[in-house]
Amino acid sequence: MMPTAGDVNVPVNTGIAMGRVSGLLGSWLRDPDQYGPEYGWREMFVPDERYGVSVDQFLIDTYAIEGDALLQRFGDNPINPNVLYDVDNVSDGDSQFSCGDSDWSAMIGENECPPEVQGQEVFFDVPNPEEGKELRLNWEREDGTFDAFRLPLLRPAGQHGIYNAQPFRVFDNDAYMVNFTIQYLGTRGGAVEHYSGCDCSASQITQMYRNGEEIYPSFDGEACTEGDLKLCSEECTGWGIQTPDVVECTSE
């Protein structure tokens, strides 16, 4: 299950509810042999040692279930108070978002920057858990595969689903979650590793040819550079991204 933080089109609270009834926040089945009445005889109400409360309560306390940045639950967040809590923190705290036109979502107002900083290249973080307290829920099955729950924050005020890579961002959460999802599905739930700092989308710049003529399939028709996409470092080889040196195609 992977609802996205602040999604109002496919409501994040619905996605979390689906994760809850699926047992991804801890089983909701009554089990008096394992859990006492203080936990309602259910695993899902047992405190997670990282938080001192259940995962469900953690999502309530961080307003992840509510998912509305305009309520300013984190009004003391520097520069922009219209932000959500990043429970998974897949960037390991590296995310920074701009209020300026370098970020298209800021340019059209979807970063919810206050009027006094709209259009300015000022960068801000969002609230997130300290190291070791990232949610990133994985439940191992008997066959060694995993059921997993992720609640990624793609933009400071929320986003509907995962988009294509956004390499202009300080940390490209979209690219990271695309890589994670492909890895998870490609291994049939066998791989849930976290690769720190790996928001890349290519292993190298590819030269493309059509009928022997070099082509540049980009918006501006210019050749791609390392400024147009993030190349994977050696630490990120776990994603398995392999971009060819040359791609050639011919047409009749």
C-alpha positions in Angstrom: 0.0 0.0 0.0 1.3 3.4 -0.9 -0.9 6.4 -0.4 0.9 9.7 -0.9 1.0 12.3 1.8 -1.6 15.1 1.4 -3.4 13.4 -1.6 -6.9 14.8 -1.8 -7.8 13.2 -5.2 -7.4 9.7 -3.9 -7.7 10.7 -0.2 -4.7 9.8 1.9 -6.9 8.9 4.8 -8.6 6.3 2.7 -5.3 4.8 1.7 -4.2 4.7 5.3 -7.6 3.0 6.2 -6.9 0.4 3.6 -3.5 -0.2 5.1 -5.1 -0.5 8.5 -7.7 -3.1 7.6 -5.0 -5.0 5.6 -3.0 -5.5 8.7 -0.1 -3.2 7.5 -0.3 -1.1 10.7 -0.4 -4.3 12.8 -3.0 -7.0 12.7 -6.5 -5.9 13.8 -7.6 -9.5 14.4 -8.4 -10.3 18.0 -5.7 -12.4 19.7 -6.1 -12.5 23.5 -3.3 -15.1 23.7 -0.8 -12.5 22.4 -2.2 -9.1 23.5 -3.9 -7.9 26.6 -7.0 -5.8 27.1 -5.0 -2.6 27.4 -4.3 -3.1 23.7 -7.8 -4.2 22.8 -6.4 -7.7 22.3 -5.1 -6.5 18.9 -1.6 -6.0 17.6 -2.4 -2.7 15.9 -2.8 -1.0 19.2 0.5 -2.2 20.6 3.0 0.7 20.9 5.8 0.8 18.4 9.1 1.1 20.3 10.2 4.0 18.1 7.3 6.2 19.1 5.9 5.0 22.4 2.5 4.8 20.8 0.9 2.6 18.1 1.7 3.3 14.4 -1.9 4.2 14.0 -1.7 6.8 16.8 1.6 8.1 15.3 -0.2 8.8 12.0 -2.9 10.6 14.0 -0.4 12.6 16.1 1.6 13.7 13.0 -1.6 14.7 11.2 -0.7 12.3 8.3 -4.3 10.9 8.3 -5.7 14.4 8.1 -3.3 15.5 5.4 -4.2 19.1 5.0 -1.3 21.5 4.9 -3.5 24.6 5.0 -4.5 23.8 8.6 -0.9 24.7 9.5 -0.4 22.0 12.0 3.3 22.9 11.8 3.0 26.6 11.8 6.5 27.1 13.1 8.1 25.5 10.1 10.6 28.0 8.7 9.6 30.0 5.6 6.5 28.0 4.8 4.0 26.9 7.5 1.8 25.2 4.9 3.5 21.8 5.1 2.9 18.2 6.0 4.9 15.8 8.2 7.1 13.4 6.2 6.7 10.2 8.1 8.8 8.0 5.8 11.5 10.6 5.2 13.0 8.7 2.3 15.4 11.6 1.6 16.9 11.1 5.1 16.3 14.8 5.8 17.9 16.0 2.5 14.6 17.3 1.0 14.5 21.1 0.4 11.7 22.8 -1.6 11.8 26.1 -3.3 9.2 28.9 -3.5 10.6 30.1 -6.8 10.1 29.3 -10.4 12.8 26.7 -10.5 10.1 24.4 -9.2 7.1 24.2 -11.5 4.8 23.3 -8.6 5.9 26.4 -6.7 5.4 28.5 -9.9 1.8 27.4 -10.1 1.2 27.8 -6.4 1.0 24.1 -5.4 3.9 24.4 -2.9 1.5 26.6 -0.9 4.3 29.2 -0.1 3.0 32.3 1.7 2.5 35.4 -0.5 5.5 37.2 1.0 7.9 34.5 -0.4 6.0 33.3 -3.5 8.3 33.4 -6.6 11.5 33.7 -4.5 14.3 31.1 -4.7 14.1 30.5 -1.0 14.3 26.9 0.2 12.7 25.2 3.1 12.4 21.7 4.7 9.4 19.9 6.0 9.1 18.3 9.5 10.2 14.7 9.6 11.3 12.1 12.2 14.8 11.8 13.5 17.1 9.1 12.3 15.9 5.6 13.2 12.3 6.7 13.6 11.3 6.7 9.9 8.0 4.7 9.4 8.9 2.6 6.3 6.7 -0.4 7.4 7.7 -3.9 6.2 6.1 -7.2 7.3 8.0 -10.3 6.4 6.0 -13.3 5.1 6.9 -17.0 5.6 8.4 -17.1 2.1 10.8 -14.2 2.7 8.8 -11.7 0.7 7.3 -8.6 2.3 4.0 -6.8 2.7 5.0 -3.1 2.8 3.4 0.2 3.6 4.8 3.6 2.4 3.5 7.1 2.8 5.9 9.2 0.8 5.8 13.0 0.8 6.5 14.2 -2.7 5.7 17.9 -2.3 5.5 20.0 0.9 1.7 20.4 0.8 1.0 17.0 -0.7 0.7 15.4 -4.1 -1.6 12.9 -6.0 0.5 9.8 -6.6 4.1 9.6 -7.9 5.2 11.7 -10.9 8.1 11.2 -13.3 11.5 12.2 -12.2 11.9 15.8 -10.9 15.7 16.2 -11.1 15.6 20.0 -10.4 14.7 19.3 -6.8 17.3 19.1 -4.1 16.1 15.6 -3.5 13.9 13.9 -6.1 11.4 12.0 -4.0 9.4 11.1 -7.1 12.4 9.3 -8.7 13.2 7.6 -5.4 9.7 6.2 -5.1 9.6 5.1 -8.7 12.8 3.2 -8.1 11.5 1.7 -4.9 8.2 0.6 -6.5 9.9 -1.0 -9.5 12.3 -2.9 -7.2 9.5 -4.0 -5.0 7.2 -5.2 -7.8 10.0 -6.6 -9.9 11.0 -8.9 -7.0 7.4 -9.7 -6.2 7.8 -8.1 -2.8 11.2 -9.5 -2.1 13.2 -6.3 -1.9 12.4 -3.4 0.5 15.9 -2.0 1.0 16.4 1.7 1.6 19.2 3.2 -0.4 20.1 6.5 1.2 20.5 9.4 -1.2 19.5 7.4 -4.3 17.1 9.7 -6.1 18.7 9.0 -9.4 17.1 8.0 -12.7 19.9 6.9 -15.1 23.4 5.3 -14.9 24.8 7.4 -17.7 23.8 9.9 -20.5 22.6 7.9 -23.5 23.4 8.9 -27.1 20.3 8.4 -29.3 20.3 8.0 -33.1 17.5 7.7 -35.6 18.5 6.6 -39.1 22.1 7.5 -38.3 21.2 11.0 -37.1 21.6 12.0 -33.5 18.4 13.1 -31.8 17.5 14.7 -28.6 14.1 13.7 -27.3 13.7 16.6 -24.9 11.4 19.5 -24.5 13.9 22.0 -25.9 15.5 19.7 -28.4 18.9 20.0 -26.7 21.2 17.1 -25.7 20.7 15.9 -22.1 23.3 16.8 -19.6 23.9 15.7 -16.0 21.8 18.8 -15.1 18.8 17.2 -16.7 18.8 14.0 -14.8 20.5 12.6 -11.8 23.0 9.9 -12.4 23.3 7.0 -10.0 26.4 6.7 -7.9 28.1 3.5 -7.0 26.1 3.5 -3.7 22.9 3.3 -5.7 23.7 0.3 -7.9 21.1 -1.7 -5.8 18.4 -0.1 -7.9 19.7 -2.1 -10.9 19.4 0.9 -13.3 21.4 0.3 -16.4 21.3 3.0 -19.1 22.9 2.0 -22.5 25.7 4.0 -24.1 23.9 4.2 -27.4 20.4 3.7 -28.6 19.8 3.4 -32.4 16.6 3.0 -34.3 15.7 3.0 -37.9 12.5 3.7 -39.8 11.4 2.6 -43.2 
